[in-house]
Amino acid sequence: KEKKKITRELVQTVLARKPKMCSFLEWRDLKIVYKRYASLYFCCAIEDQDNELITLEIIHRYVELLDKYFGSVCELDIIFNFEKAYFILDEFLLGGEVQETSKKNVLKAIEQADLLQESQNEEWGGLSEDIL
């Protein structure tokens, strides 16, 4: 319930801002850094000592990774593949810090995970046919 309240408050705050306004804002004891890409908004809450420009670059890199994976990412890609979007984020960031700077390496890890999942799905698919 608290999470929904925070999300609603942040969404209202960010959407109320004009396009020409700065992409940083103070919120409670945090700084919110956001960037709009077409109809998608990406937001990060950072601590006071964290660098806003690096955070904007991290958001941009994440969107580039999503674009490479989904081919021009859109809202529906994230809605129907949210676990993949989180997986890409997990491959890129670890504990709020950049884990891998190479887009190529991140995409390679995701590709390998997809292949592993496909092979497991094929195994399970064959197993269910054997049971029937």
VOBA-1610 file (N, C-alpha, C; in pm, whole numbers, padded with zeros to 5 digits, always signed):
BEGIN
Lys+00083-00119+00000Lys+00000+00000+00000Lys+00088+00126+00000Glu+00192+00124+00082Glu+00285+00238+00087Glu+00357+00255-00047Lys+00393+00142-00108Lys+00461+00146-00238Lys+00373+00211-00344Lys+00244+00176-00344Lys+00151+00235-00441Lys+00137+00386-00419Lys+00133+00426-00293Lys+00121+00568-00259Lys+00243+00646-00308Ile+00362+00590-00284Ile+00486+00654-00328Ile+00490+00662-00480Thr+00456+00553-00546Thr+00455+00549-00693Thr+00359+00653-00749Arg+00240+00658-00695Arg+00139+00754-00742Arg+00189+00898-00724Glu+00246+00926-00608Glu+00297+01060-00579Glu+00409+01099-00676Leu+00500+01006-00700Leu+00612+01035-00792Leu+00563+01053-00935Val+00474+00967-00979Val+00420+00978-01115Val+00352+01113-01134Gln+00271+01153-01039Gln+00202+01283-01049Gln+00302+01398-01052Thr+00406+01389-00970Thr+00507+01495-00964Thr+00583+01506-01096Val+00628+01393-01149Val+00707+01395-01272Val+00621+01436-01392Leu+00501+01382-01402Leu+00415+01414-01517Leu+00369+01560-01517Ala+00364+01622-01399Ala+00320+01761-01390Ala+00429+01859-01437Arg+00550+01812-01452Arg+00661+01899-01493Arg+00656+01925-01643Lys+00696+02045-01681Lys+00698+02083-01823Lys+00821+02022-01891Pro+00812+01997-02022Pro+00923+01931-02094Pro+01056+02006-02086Lys+01054+02137-02077Lys+01178+02216-02075Lys+01241+02222-01936Met+01174+02168-01837Met+01228+02172-01700Met+01341+02072-01684Cys+01423+02097-01585Cys+01536+02010-01552Cys+01486+01869-01518Ser+01567+01769-01549Ser+01530+01629-01524Ser+01564+01582-01383Phe+01596+01676-01295Phe+01626+01642-01156Phe+01528+01717-01067Leu+01486+01652-00960Leu+01403+01722-00862Leu+01428+01665-00723Glu+01410+01749-00625Glu+01425+01707-00485Glu+01292+01648-00441Trp+01299+01535-00375Trp+01178+01469-00327Trp+01211+01400-00195Arg+01143+01443-00090Arg+01173+01394+00045Arg+01322+01411+00071Asp+01392+01306+00109Asp+01537+01320+00133Asp+01619+01264+00017Leu+01557+01254-00101Leu+01623+01197-00219Leu+01618+01296-00335Lys+01696+01265-00437Lys+01686+01337-00564Lys+01626+01239-00665Ile+01532+01286-00742Ile+01472+01205-00848Ile+01533+01251-00980Val+01585+01156-01054Val+01641+01182-01187Val+01553+01105-01285Tyr+01502+01175-01386Tyr+01414+01107-01480Tyr+01446+01150-01622Lys+01404+01069-01716Lys+01424+01100-01858Lys+01307+01040-01934Arg+01256+01117-02028Arg+01145+01069-02111Arg+01199+01024-02246Tyr+01154+00907-02288Tyr+01184+00854-02420Tyr+01051+00820-02484Ala+01009+00899-02582Ala+00878+00884-02646Ala+00770+00886-02537Ser+00696+00778-02520Ser+00589+00777-02418Ser+00635+00714-02287Leu+00763+00675-02279Leu+00814+00609-02159Leu+00893+00706-02073Tyr+00871+00699-01943Tyr+00952+00774-01846Tyr+01032+00675-01764Phe+01159+00703-01747Phe+01246+00623-01662Phe+01292+00711-01548Cys+01275+00663-01425Cys+01307+00742-01307Cys+01400+00665-01214Cys+01490+00739-01151Cys+01578+00683-01048Cys+01574+00774-00927Ala+01569+00715-00811Ala+01582+00790-00686Ala+01724+00771-00637Ile+01795+00881-00618Ile+01934+00873-00574Ile+01954+00954-00447Glu+02062+00922-00377Glu+02094+00995-00255Glu+02161+01127-00291Asp+02166+01216-00194Asp+02215+01351-00214Asp+02357+01356-00271Gln+02443+01265-00228Gln+02583+01269-00272Gln+02605+01206-00410Asp+02503+01139-00466Asp+02516+01074-00597Asp+02510+01177-00710Asn+02574+01145-00821Asn+02585+01235-00935Asn+02465+01219-01029Glu+02394+01329-01051Glu+02275+01327-01136Glu+02308+01296-01282Leu+02419+01351-01331Leu+02454+01331-01472Leu+02493+01187-01500Ile+02562+01125-01407Ile+02594+00982-01424Ile+02465+00900-01422Thr+02372+00939-01337Thr+02244+00868-01331Thr+02168+00882-01462Leu+02170+01001-01522Leu+02107+01019-01654Leu+02173+00929-01757Glu+02304+00917-01750Glu+02377+00831-01844Glu+02340+00684-01823Ile+02322+00645-01697Ile+02280+00507-01665Ile+02141+00479-01722Ile+02051+00575-01706Ile+01916+00560-01762Ile+01927+00544-01914His+02008+00629-01976His+02023+00624-02122His+02079+00488-02167Arg+02179+00439-02096Arg+02239+00310-02131Arg+02136+00198-02117Tyr+02054+00204-02011Tyr+01950+00103-01992Tyr+01850+00105-02108Val+01811+00224-02150Val+01717+00236-02262Val+01782+00183-02391Glu+01910+00210-02410Glu+01980+00155-02527Glu+01979+00002-02525Leu+02001-00056-02407Leu+01998-00202-02394Leu+01858-00256-02424Leu+01756-00189-02372Leu+01618-00231-02400Leu+01588-00221-02549Asp+01633-00113-02612Asp+01613-00095-02756Asp+01680-00205-02836Lys+01802-00238-02799Lys+01875-00345-02871Lys+01803-00479-02854Tyr+01757-00506-02733Tyr+01693-00635-02707Tyr+01556-00644-02774Phe+01473-00542-02751Phe+01335-00546-02801Phe+01321-00489-02942Gly+01420-00414-02988Gly+01408-00346-03118Gly+01315-00229-03104Ser+01364-00116-03058Ser+01284+00003-03031Ser+01177-00026-02925Val+01220-00025-02801Val+01134-00061-02688Val+01012+00030-02678Cys+00900-00029-02642Cys+00778+00048-02619Cys+00714-00002-02488Glu+00608+00066-02450Glu+00540+00034-02324Glu+00495-00112-02318Leu+00443-00163-02428Leu+00393-00301-02430Leu+00505-00403-02411Asp+00625-00372-02464Asp+00739-00461-02442Asp+00767-00477-02292Ile+00762-00367-02221Ile+00791-00370-02078Ile+00676-00434-02001Ile+00553-00405-02040Ile+00438-00462-01970Ile+00435-00615-01984Phe+00453-00665-02106Phe+00442-00808-02129Phe+00571-00886-02108Asn+00681-00814-02091Asn+00811-00879-02069Asn+00885-00813-01953Phe+00810-00779-01847Phe+00873-00707-01736Phe+00986-00786-01673Glu+00973-00920-01671Glu+01080-01001-01611Glu+01208-00990-01694Lys+01194-00977-01825Lys+01312-00960-01912Lys+01372-00820-01891Ala+01287-00719-01875Ala+01336-00583-01850Ala+01413-00579-01718Tyr+01362-00648-01615Tyr+01434-00656-01487Tyr+01563-00734-01501Phe+01561-00839-01580Phe+01681-00920-01600Phe+01791-00837-01667Ile+01753-00757-01767Ile+01849-00669-01834Ile+01907-00570-01733Leu+01820-00515-01649Leu+01866-00421-01546Leu+01962-00490-01448Asp+01930-00614-01410Asp+02016-00690-01319Asp+02152-00722-01381Glu+02155-00745-01511Glu+02283-00771-01577Glu+02368-00645-01587Phe+02301-00531-01591Phe+02368-00402-01609Phe+02410-00340-01475Leu+02321-00347-01376Leu+02347-00287-01244Leu+02350-00395-01136Leu+02427-00370-01033Leu+02432-00459-00917Leu+02440-00371-00793Gly+02339-00379-00709Gly+02338-00298-00587Gly+02341-00149-00615Gly+02279-00107-00725Gly+02275+00035-00758Gly+02401+00087-00825Glu+02497-00001-00849Glu+02622+00038-00915Glu+02632-00032-01050Val+02696+00035-01145Val+02714-00025-01277Val+02803-00147-01263Gln+02750-00260-01307Gln+02822-00386-01299Gln+02898-00413-01429Glu+02836-00380-01540Glu+02895-00408-01672Glu+02876-00288-01762Thr+02986-00230-01811Thr+02977-00111-01895Thr+02958-00145-02043Ser+02990-00266-02080Ser+02981-00306-02221Ser+02840-00352-02256Lys+02777-00281-02349Lys+02644-00323-02396Lys+02652-00461-02459Lys+02760-00484-02531Lys+02780-00612-02599Lys+02781-00727-02499Asn+02852-00711-02387Asn+02860-00817-02285Asn+02725-00840-02217Val+02653-00732-02190Val+02521-00745-02127Val+02427-00820-02221Leu+02424-00780-02347Leu+02336-00846-02444Leu+02375-00991-02466Lys+02504-01020-02461Lys+02551-01158-02475Lys+02502-01244-02358Ala+02509-01190-02236Ala+02461-01263-02118Ala+02311-01287-02127Ile+02238-01190-02176Ile+02093-01204-02190Ile+02060-01309-02297Glu+02134-01305-02406Glu+02116-01403-02513Glu+02140-01545-02461Gln+02246-01562-02383Gln+02276-01694-02326Gln+02166-01740-02231Ala+02114-01647-02151Ala+02005-01682-02060Ala+01879-01721-02138Asp+01853-01651-02248Asp+01738-01686-02333Asp+01753-01826-02391Leu+01874-01858-02438Leu+01899-01992-02494Leu+01882-02100-02389Leu+01931-02074-02268Leu+01915-02168-02158Leu+01768-02190-02126Gln+01693-02080-02121Gln+01550-02090-02091Gln+01477-02168-02201Glu+01512-02142-02327Glu+01449-02215-02438Glu+01478-02364-02429Ser+01602-02400-02397Ser+01636-02543-02389Ser+01564-02609-02272Gln+01548-02537-02161Gln+01473-02591-02047Gln+01326-02606-02082Asn+01272-02509-02154Asn+01131-02517-02195Asn+01108-02636-02287Glu+01204-02662-02376Glu+01192-02778-02466Glu+01197-02908-02386Glu+01286-02914-02286Glu+01294-03033-02201Glu+01163-03056-02128Trp+01111-02951-02068Trp+00986-02963-01993Trp+00869-02994-02085Gly+00873-02935-02205Gly+00767-02963-02303Gly+00765-03109-02340Gly+00881-03168-02362Gly+00892-03310-02394Gly+00849-03396-02278Leu+00877-03352-02157Leu+00840-03426-02037Leu+00689-03432-02021Ser+00623-03317-02047Ser+00477-03315-02030Ser+00409-03403-02135Glu+00467-03412-02255Glu+00411-03500-02358Glu+00426-03646-02317Asp+00539-03680-02253Asp+00562-03816-02206Asp+00461-03855-02098Ile+00426-03760-02013Ile+00333-03786-01903Ile+00193-03810-01958Leu+00155-03733-02060Leu+00022-03748-02119Leu+00018-03876-02196
//
